Amino acid sequence: MENKKKNIWKPIAIVALCLLLIVSTCYGLGVGYEQNTDTPSSSQTQEASAEALSLWNDDAAAKTELIEYVKAVTTEGSADFIPVENRIAVFDLDGTLACETDPVYFDHCILKYRVLDDPEYKDKASDFEKEVAADIVKWIETGESPDDLMTKHGKAVASAFSGMTPEEFVSYVAEYAKTEAPGYNNMTRAEAFYKPMLEVIDLLEQNDFKVYIVSGTDRFIVRGLVEASPLDLPANQIIGSDESMVATDQGDTDGMDYVFDDDDQLVMGGEFLIKNLDMNKVTVIQQEIGVQPVLAFGNSGSDFSMAQYALNDNPYKAKAFMLCCDDTERENGNVEKAEKMVQSCKENGYTAISMKNDWKTIYGDNVTRK
């Protein structure tokens, strides 16, 4: 009986010894069980990041800086690690994500169309709206924008689309965005988004950043343009200039004295409220997002306040990037303005992005300027 017990334990001891040797070998080779997970290694993450920015030139300093930043702030245990809830990135729209002037801003082009060319509205347009549309035409013809056009344009947009539901307004814009981009071959207005910048958004979203557009363009115009574009961003992550909204049966009654009922629809109220530029971008970020961004992307002085807000007294590692439209062949570049922006970036601690030198393409190789 004793011999039988010894025979039983012998094979068990051998199996245990083999298992111990296997485990020891695995750890010796650095392939312990903790590494057998779905979490990519640092080298894999870096490789994936570089692949995500494949439309950027390999020697682009901004590309390297952004990839290294994302890696640093998303690696647990890193001194620069940022919790997911604080990974907020804000982007300007015109000239940062999409074509800025073709031949002028998208929101100016759509107002001109609404007032002067839309067969269903042009005969209803007010004298003020026609005056603003004439200023836009003059801007297109001379290249010079009147000093007061921004505010006048905001008021004209509010009145020209008054009475539409938000859904109707967004659909109107999305439909207009499908028209051909006048200055380019093989591209609609909705397709006029910078492909390398769309890659940036993809990279950030893959690393749990929440991306917001913070634009000077009317909020609903941005929603309509984005809806028709290759950019997949929900409406609640789009911030822009604002106009009033009212209930259809509200009339002149103050909102504090009116109750929305089952006969009502929400419609555009016709009153311009705020142009979302400069310092206004900072206040609206705090009001609507409630979290200080750690990344800011812009292209002009009207984005500097937003950039400074991201950088100043931030408890986390933060960066600001400014796009310089210095490409005169693939885009409507202005070298003099781009050089001034590069200098401003040096003075303020922003990172300059060169369309001409940093990007392999802007809109795709099949798209050319007329």
LUMFILUM-554484 format. One record per residue (C-alpha): y, z negated, x negated. Coordinates in steps of 0.25 Angstrom, whole numbers, plus 5000, padded with zeros to 4 digits. Each point is the difference from the previous one (the first is absolute). Layout:
N
YZX
...
//
This chain:
370
500050005000
500949974989
499850134993
500350075013
501449935001
500350044985
499650155003
501050005012
501249954992
499850094989
500450135007
501149935006
500649954987
499950144994
500750065012
501149894999
500150034985
500250155003
501149985010
500749914990
500050104990
500550115009
501249915005
500349974985
500050144996
500950045012
501149904996
499950044986
500350145003
501249965009
499350045013
499949875007
499949995015
501549985002
500250144995
499150065010
501050015011
500950115006
501249954993
500450114989
500249964986
501450014993
499650134994
499550065013
501349955007
500950064989
499250135001
500150015015
501549974999
500250114990
499250105009
500949955012
501250054993
499450134996
501250085003
500849934990
500150044985
499249924991
501249974991
500949955011
500449864997
500349975014
498550035004
499549914989
500949895003
499650005015
498550014997
500149884991
500949925010
499050025011
498949964991
500749884995
500449955014
498750025007
499049944990
499649865003
500349914989
501150084994
501349934998
500750105008
499050005012
500750025014
499349955012
499850115010
501049945010
501150024990
499650144996
501250075007
500550144995
501350065007
500350154999
501350075003
499750145007
500950114997
499950044986
499049894997
498850045008
500550135006
500950124998
501449955001
500950125002
499550135006
501150045001
500449865005
499349875004
498950025010
500749915011
501350084998
499250135002
499349955013
501449965006
500650134997
498850075007
500149905012
501450035002
500250144996
498650075002
499249925010
500050095013
499749885008
501149914995
501150094993
500850025013
500049855002
500549964987
501349924999
501250044993
499849894990
498550044997
500550154998
501149954991
499049924991
499050135001
501250084995
500249904988
498550024997
500250155000
501249994991
499249914990
498950115000
501050114997
500949924990
499049904994
501049895003
499849895010
501149945007
500249854996
499949955014
498850085004
498949894998
500549925011
500550115009
498650064999
499349875004
500949995012
499750155004
498549984998
500049885009
500750085011
499350134999
498649945002
500549895010
499149995012
498750044993
498949904999
499649964986
498750085001
500850135005
501049984988
498949994990
499250125006
501350085000
500249974985
498650034997
500050135006
501350044993
499449964987
498950115002
501150104997
500050084987
500849934989
501150104998
500249994985
498550014997
498850105002
498749955006
500549865004
500549945013
501049895001
498949905003
499250044988
501249984990
499549874995
499849984985
498650004997
500049924988
500849895008
498950015011
499049964988
500849884997
499949955014
498550035000
499949924987
500749885006
499350005013
498750004993
500449884993
500449925012
501550035000
500750015013
501050124999
501350015008
501050115002
501449955000
500950125002
501450035004
499550105010
499949965014
498749925002
499450095011
500350134992
499349944989
498849975009
500050145005
500050064987
498949914994
499250035013
500050154996
499849984985
498949974991
500449864998
499249905009
500949885002
500049925013
501349995008
500249854998
500150034985
501250105002
501449944999
501350085002
501350015006
500149955014
500550035014
500049935013
498950005010
500049975015
499250005012
500150125009
500649925012
500849904992
501350085000
501249924994
499349865003
499949924987
498649984995
500249855002
500250025015
498950105002
498549995002
499150124996
499150045013
498950095003
500950115004
500750004986
499850084988
500649974986
501050114996
501050034989
501349935004
501050104993
500749894992
499950014984
499849864994
499850004985
499950104989
498949954991
500550024986
500449914988
500149855004
499550035014
498650044994
499949864994
500449925013
499050095008
498949984990
500149855002
500250015015
498850095003
499049984988
500449854997
499450014986
500750044987
499550134995
499450014986
500150154999
501250095004
500150154999
501350085002
500950114995
501449975002
501149894999
499849975014
498649954996
500549914989
500249875009
498550025005
499650014985
500849884996
499449925011
498650034995
500449964986
500949885001
499449865000
498650055004
498949904998
499150124997
500050114990
500950115007
500450144996
501050115005
499850154999
501150105002
499750155002
500850104992
500150145007
500250074987
499150125003
500850135003
498850095001
499149935010
501049925007
501550005003
500349924987
501349954995
499949984985
501449924999
499649915011
498649984994
500649964987
501049905006
498849945007
499249994987
501249924994
500149915012
498549974999
500249964986
501249915003
499349935012
498549994995
499450105010
499050114995
500450145002
499150115005
500250144996
499650115010
500150104989
499249934989
499149905007
499450085011
499050124999
500450045014
501049965010
499550075013
498850074996
499850124991
500150105012
501449955004
501250074993
501550005002
500650125007
//
